[in-house]
Amino acid sequence: MDADAIEEGRRRWQARYDSARKRDADFTTLSGDPVDPVYGPPPGVAVPGFERIGWPGEYPFTRGLYPTGYRGRTWTIRQFAGFGNAEQTNERYKMILEAGGGGLSVAFDMPTLMGRDSDDPRSLGEVGHCGVAIDSAADMEVLFKDIPLGDVTTSMTISGPAVPVFCMYLVAAERQGIDPGILNGTLQTDIFKEYIAQKEWLFAPEPHLRLIGDLMEHCAAGIPDYKPLSVSGYHIREAGSTAAQELAYTLADGFGYVELGLSRGLDIETFAPGLSFFFDAHLDFFEEIAKFRAARRIWARWLRDVYGARTDKAQWLRFHTQTAGVSLTAQQPYNNVVRTAVEALSAVLGGTNSLHTNALDETLALPSAQAAEIALRTQQVLMEETGVANVADPLGGSWYVEALTDRIEADAEKIFDHIRELGARAAPDGRHSIGPITSGILRGIEDGYFTGETAEAAFQYQSALEKGDKRVVGVNCHHGSVTGDLEILRVSHEVEREQVHVLADRRAARDDAAVRSALDAMVSAARGGTNMIAPMLDAARAEATLGEICGVLRDEWGSYTEPARF
C-alpha cells in the first residue's frame, strides 16, 4: 500500500477515534509517559500489504473491531461457573459479581448437557458434578435469584439441549418481571462442534439445525441483543487440534450457520451480528495472538465477499476466550496460575471481547472459592496494572506476528477448500442443501474427516511430549517440588438426592394436563414445520422438565449414534 493510502486510512481512523467514547482512565506508562491509542507506519512510508493489517475499527478488522481498542471499553470478565444445585451456584455468581466480574457464564452438569433429568437412571452419580443441575424453569429461577437478568449479560455453555434451556431462561426472566426482549447474552447452541469434538448431541444433525434455525428466527424478531449462537472452537482445540484447525473448523461451522440463516430467509445484516465465537487461548503466545487476528480478517472477508454482508457489524467477528484447560497439569498445580496468565494475556493482545481464566485446581476438580478468586484476580491484574488496555493492537506490524497471522490464514483457507470439496461430493438427496459449506461439514462429520484430523494432531503432540521434544514443566522436566496436596472442591452426593427430591415435589405440584398439552403442541409444531420456540416456551412455563421436552423430541426424531471409525 502506498504512503498516501496509508495516511488516508490514518485520517479515517483518527476521525472515528475522536468521535468515540473513551474510558476515564490514565493512558500512560507506569513511569508516567503518555502513549498513543494506536501505532502504525511512520508518515510518508509505503508498506506493501498494509491493507491486510489496516487500522483498528476498519475492514478487515485485523487490528480489532473498534477504533479505540480497549480505551473505549475493556474486555468483559466473564467467569465460567456452576456446580451442585442452583442455589449453590447462585451463591458463587453473587461472589463473582461482588468481586468485580462483568458477566456470568453458566456451566451445566452432564445430565443437563445431555438433556436428561436428575432422576433419570443415566444421571446417577453425575448430578451437579461438572456444573449446575437444571431440570426445569423453577431451577433457572433459583439460579438467578436476586440477580436481575435485565442488568447482567449471561452466557450459557450448552449445545444439544440449548433451545429448551434457553426457553427456561426466558421464563425465569418473565417471572422476575423482565421483558425478555431486553435480555443480552450468548447461548452456545453450536451443534457442529459436538459431532466434531465434544460428542454431546441428542439427535442427528438435521433436527438440531432445525431447532437452531427456529431459535435464530425467534431472536432476530424479538430479542435483538441476545446472541443465539456462540460458535465454539474451544472444545475442538481441547480435543487436540492445532491452532489452524481450531480456527478453520470453527469459522467453517460459522459459515454453515450463516447459510442456515440465509436458507430461512433472514436478513444477513440482522442475524449475522447475533453470531459470536468462543476460542481457546493456548500456550504458544504469539501463535494464539495471530490466530485471533486472522479469525477477524477471514470472517470479515467471507461475510462480505461470499455472503454479501455490507455493514461493519455484520462483518464483525466478536469472540469470547477461555484459557486452555488441557494445558493445566495435576503435577505442581500452582504452575497453572502462570500458564493461565500467559494465555489470558495472549487473548487480550489478540483483542478478545470477553475472557474466562481457568482456576489452578481445575485439572483435579471444579474450582474452589479461593482458586476461582485467583483466576478472577488474574484478569484484573492484567486489566488494571499492565497497561495492555492502553493501546489498540500493540503488536500490529510486528514482522513475526504478521507472518504468523498470514500463515494461519493460509492454512485455514486450505482447510476451507477441502470442506467445499467434501460438500461437492455430498449426495444430492436434499439433506445437505442448506449451502456448500454446510454440505461439506455434514459430509465431514459422516466420513469422520474432522475427528480423524484432530486425532492425528493430538497423536503428533503426544508423541513429541513423550520424546521430550515438547516440554511441560513438572511433567517431563523440572520435576522437583515442595508443593503439598491441594484442598479441592468436592460435590456431596447429597446434592443429587436433594435435587431428585425437589424435582419429585415440583412434578407433584404442577398441572400435568397443561404439561401434556404443551408437549403435544411442541410435537405438532415439529411435524408441521412451524417454529417450535413458542410451544417450547409454553412447555417451560408449565414446568415441563428438560428430560420430558428432550424425550418427546427423541421419540419424534430418534437419537443419533456416531458411525464407528477404525
N, C-alpha and C positions, 0 to 999 in steps of 0.2 A: 504494500500500500504506500502511495507516495505521501510526502510530508504534508501537502495541502489537505488531503483527505483525512489524515490523522488529526490535524488541527481543527478541521470542521467537526469531527467527532468529539474532540475535547470541548469545543464550544457548546455542542448539544448537551454533553454530559453536565457541563457547568450550569447551564440554564435549568436543567432538571434538578440538579443538586440544590441550587439556590432556592427553588420554589418548594422543595420537600421539607417535611417536618423533621427536625433533628432532636435527639435526646439532650436534656440539660445535663451535660457531663463534661469532665475535664479531658479534652482530647490532646494530652501532652504525654511525653515520655515520663518515666519515673524521675528523671533528672529535671523535668520541667520544660523540656524543649517542645515546641509545638510540632505537630505532624500534619501533613496534608491528608485530606479524606481519601485520595486515590493517587497513585503514581503511574506514570506512563513514559513513553519515549520523550527525550528532550525535544523542545520545539525545533522544527526545521529538519528533523531526521526522518528519513524514509525507513520503514520496517517491512520487508517482504512478508506477506501472510498475516499482517496485523488484523485484517478483517476477521480472522478466526479467533482472535483474542478480544479485541474491541474494548469497550468501556462498560463499567457496571451499569445495569439498567437498560442496555441496548442489545438487540439481536446480534449475535446468537446467544447472549446471556452466559457466555463462558465465565465471565467475571462476577456473575451474580445477577439477581433479578431487580435490584433496587440501586439507584444511583448513589444512595447514602451508605450502602452496606449496612453494617451494624450500628452506624452512627444514628440511623433513623430508628431502628428497633433491634434489640439484641435477639438472639435465638430464644425460643421458649424452652424452659427447663421442664421437661415432661417425663417424670419418673414412672416407670412401669411397676405396678404393684398389684398384688392380690393374693390372698391366702385364706384358708379356713372358710368361715361363713361371711355373709355380707356385713354383719355387724363388726367383726374383727377388721375387715378390710376398710370399712368406713373410718375406723379409728386411725388406721395408717394413712389414709388420704388426708384426714384433717392434720396429722402431723406434718405431712409433706407440704401442704398449703401454708401452714403456720410457719414452717421453716424457710419459706421463700419459693417453693415450687410454683411454676406458672401455669400448669395444666395437669390433667390427670390422664393416666393410661392404664386400662384395666387388663389384668392378667386373669384368665379363666382357668378353672381346673379341667382335667382331662375329660370327665363325663360331659361337662358343658361344651367343650370343644368338639365333642363327638355327637352332640345333640341327644344326650341321654339324661334322664332324671337321676337324682341322687339315690333313689331306691331301686334303680334298675340293677339286676344281678351283675351286669358287666361293670357297674360302677364300684363294686365292693373294693374297699381299700384305697380308692383313688380320690374320694371326695375331699376337696379343699387342700390337696397336697401340692399341686403345681400352680395353683391360682385359686380364685374365689368360686364357690359353688353358686350358680344361679339357676333356679328351677322355674321361676315364674316372675311376673311383673312385680309381685309383692317383694321378692328378694331384691329386685332392682330399686324399689323404693327405699329399702333399708340401706342398700349400698351407698346411696347418695343422700341419706338423711342429713338435714342441716347444711347441705351443700347446694345452693341454688343453681340449678342446671342452666339457667339463662345467663349466669355470670362467669362460668368456667368452661373452657374448651375440654372436651373429653375424647380420648382415643380409645377404641376397643379393638384388641388384637384377637380376632376370631374370624374364621372364614366359612367353614362348612355351614354352621347354623347362624351365620351373621345376620341374615334378614330377620328371622323371628326374634333374635336377641335385641336387634335394633328396635323392633316393634315394642318390646318390653321397655326399652329405654324411653321411647316416645310416650308410652303410657305413664311411666314414672314422672316424666315432665308434666304431663297433664294433671296428675294427682298433686303435684306441687303448685298447680295453678299457673303454669307457664305455657305460653303458646309455643308448640313445637316448631312453628315456623321461624322462630328466632334462634334456635339452637345452633351451636357452632362446634365442630369437632371432626373426627375422622373415624370411619368404620373400615376395618381392613378388607373384608369381603373377597379378597383376591383368591379365587379358587384354582387358577392355573398353577400357582406355586405349590399348592397341596399335592397335585399329581407329579410335579417336578421334584419336590424335595420333602415337604413336611408330612405328607400322607394322612392328613386329617380331612377326609371328604365324607359326604353322606351318600351321594348319588353319582351317576355317570356325569361327565362334564356338561352335556347339553341341558339337563334340567337345572343345574347350578347357574348356567349362563342365562337361562330363562328368568330365574329369580333376580339375578344381578341386573338384568335389563329392566325388570319391573321396578327395582329399587332406584335405579338411575332416573327413570321417568318420574317417580314419586318425589325424589329430592329436587330435581330440576324444576318441578311445578310448584312445590310448596315449602321446601326447606333450603333456600338458596345458598346459605353459608355453610351448610353441612356437606362434608366431602364423603360421598357414599362408597368410595373405593380408594384404598391405600394399596398400591401395587408393591408387593414385597419382594425385595431381593435378599433380605436379611437371612431368611431360612435357607435360601439357595446357597449362600456363602457358608453358612454354618454346616451345611451338608458336605462341604469340601470343594466347592467350585473355586476357580481362580477369580481374580478381580474382574477380568474382562468377561468371563462367563456370567458372573453375577450381574454385571451391567447389561450385557446383551440379552440374557433371558428375561430380566426384569423389564427392560424397555420394550422388548417384543411382546411380553404379556400386556403392557400398557397399550401398545398399538392394537392388540386384539380387542381390548375394551373400548378403544376409540371406534374400531369397526363395529362393535356391538351397538354402541350408541348411535352411530350413523345408520345402522340397519333398522333401528327403532324410529328413525325419522327425527331424531333430536338434533338441535342446532349445535354445531361443534363449538361455537362461541359461548354457548350457555353451559354445556356439560363438561367440556374439557377442563375448565378451571376447577371442577369438582373432583378431578383425579389428582391424587397425591402419591408419593412414593416413600418407601421405607428401606433404607440401606444399612448395611453392616459397615462399621469402621474397624478395620483390622490393623495389624501391627506394622505393616510396611508403610511408614509415614507418608512418604511422597507419592507412592502409588495410589494410596487412598485419596489424597487431595486431587490428584489428576483424574481419578475415576469420577469424583463428584463434579468436577468442571466439565469433563467430557459428557457426562449424563445430561447436563443442561443444554449443551450445544447440540447433541444428537436429537434430543426431544424437540427442541425448537425448530430445527431444520425439517424433521419429518412431519411435525404438525403443520408447518407452513407449506412445504413443497409437495408432500404426499397427500395430506388430508385436508388441505385448504384453509387452515385457521389463519385469520388475518390480524387479530388483535394480540397485543402482548400477553394479556392474561391467559388467552387460550394456548399460547405457545410456552408459557412458563412451566418449568418442572419444579414443583415445591416438594421438599423431602424432609422426612424425619430420619434421624440416625440413632442407632444403638451400638454401643461398643461391643466388641466381639466376645460373646460368651464362650466360644470354642477356644479362645486364646487364654482363658483363665486356667490355672493349674491348682490341683489339690496340694501339690508339694509347695512349701513356702508360700502360703496363700497371701501374705502381705505384699508380695511382689505384684499381685494383681492390682493394687492401687496404682502402681506406676504404669502398668500396661494400660489400664483404663484411662489414665490421664493423657498418655500419649495418643491413644486412639481418639479420645474426645477432642484433643487439640487438632488432629487431622480433619475431623468433621467440621470444626469451626473454621479452620483455614480453607476448607472446601466450600464453605457457605451454607451449611445446614440451616434449615428453618426451625427445627426443634431437635432436642437431644435427650437421650436417656443414657446415663452412665451406670454400668454394672457394678454390683457390690462385690467386695473381695471374697465373700464366702459363697457365691452363687454356684461354684463348681461342686459344693457339698450339700447345699440346701437352699431353700428360699432365704432371702436376706434377713438377718436380724435387724432390729431397730438401729443399733449402732452402725452396722455396716451400711444400711440404707442412708443414714445421715452422712457418712463419709463420702458415699457416692454423690449425694446431692452437693456437698461442700466442694467436691472436685470441680463441678461445673461453676460454682460461684467463685472459686479462686480464679479459674480461667477468665470469667467474665469481669471480675472486679479488680484483679491485681496484675494481670499480664500485659494489658494494652492491646490484645489481639482484636478487640472490638473497635479500635480507633480508625482503622484503615480498611477500605474495601479491597478484597483480593490482594493481600500484601505480597503474595508470591507470584502474582501475574507478571509475565515477562521473563521469569527465570528460565534459562535455557533448559535446565533439567526438567522442571515441572511442565513446561510447554511441550518438550519432546515426549514425556510420558503421557500427557494428555492426548497428543496426536496418535501415539502408538495404541493406546487403549481404544480410542475411537475407531482406528482402522481395524483392530481385532474384532470389535463389536460388529462392524459393518460386514465382515466376512461371515460372522455367525448369522446375521440377518439374511444374507444371501442364501445360506443353507436352509434356513427356515422357510424362505419363499419357495425354494426348490422342493422341500417336503410338501408344501401346500399345493404346488403344481401337480404332484403325484397323487394327491388325495382323491379318493373315489368320488365321482360326481353324483352322489346319492342324495344330495340336498342337506345332509347333516353338517357339512363343512362349508356352507355357502355364505357365512357372515362376511368373510373377507379373506384376502390371500394370506395375511399373517396369521389370522385365527385358524385357517385351514392347516397351515404349517405347524402351529402349536399343537393342535389336536392330533395331527398325524405323528408329531414327535413324541407326544405322550403315549400314543398307542404302540409306536415302534420302539419305545424305550430309549430314544435318542438323548433326551435331557438327562435321565438318570444314569445312562451309560457314560456320557461325557463327564458328568460330575463325579461319578465313582472313580473314573480313571485319574482325574485331577487329584482326588483325595488320596488315591493309592500312591501317586508320584510324590506327594508331600510327605506321606507317612514313611515311604522308603528313604527319602532324603533325611528325615528325622532319625530314623534308626541307624543310618550310616554315619550320622554326625555332620552331614553337610549343612543341615539346618539345625540351629542350636536354640534350646529353650532353657533359660536359667532355672535351676532347681530340678530339672527333668533329665536332661542328658549332659549337663555341665553345671559346675558350681553347686555341688550337692550339699555341702556343709551348711547347717542351720542351727540357730538357737531358738527357733520358734516352737512354742508349745501347741497343744491342741486348741482349736477354736471352740467356743461355745456357740452352737448353731441353733437356728430356729427349728423346733420340732412341732408339727401339727398333730394335736391329740386325736386319736380315733374317736374320742367323744364328740368331736365336731361332726363326724359322719352320722353318728347315732342321733344327735340333736337335729341335724338337717333333715334326716328321714322322718323324724317325729313331727317336726314343724310342717313338712310337706304333707303328711297324712292329715294333720289338723286343717290345713288350708283346703285340701280336697274335700274334706267332710263339710266345710262351711260354705262352699261355693254352690252356685246354681248349675248342676250337672246338665240340665236341659239346655241352658244357654251355651255351655261349653260345646256340647254335641252339635247344636245348631251352627255355631261359629265354625267349627271344624268341617262340617258338611259344606258350608258355603265356600270355605277355602278350597276344598277338593273340587267343587263345581267350577270355581274360577280356574283351577289348574287344568281341568279338562276342556273348559270353554275358551281358553286362550286369553282371558281378560286379566288385567293387572291384579296381582294377588295381595298387594300391600293392605288394601282396605279390609278384606276379610281376615287377614292375619292380625291386624290391629284389633279387630273385634274379638278374636280369639284370645289375644293377650289381655284385653280389658276384662274378659270373663274369667281370667285366671287359668286358662289352659296352660299346661306346663310345656316346657321346651321339648320334653320327650314325647308328649302327645302330639304336638304340632309336627315335629320331625317324623314321628311314627306314621301318621296318616300320609305324609308325603312319600315316605319309603314304601308304604303299601301301594301307592299310586304309581310311583316312578321306578321302584326297585332300588336295590343297593348296588354298589359297584365294587368289583374285585379287580385289582391290578393284574394284568397279564403276567404270567411267570416269565422271567428272563434268565438265561443261562450264559 
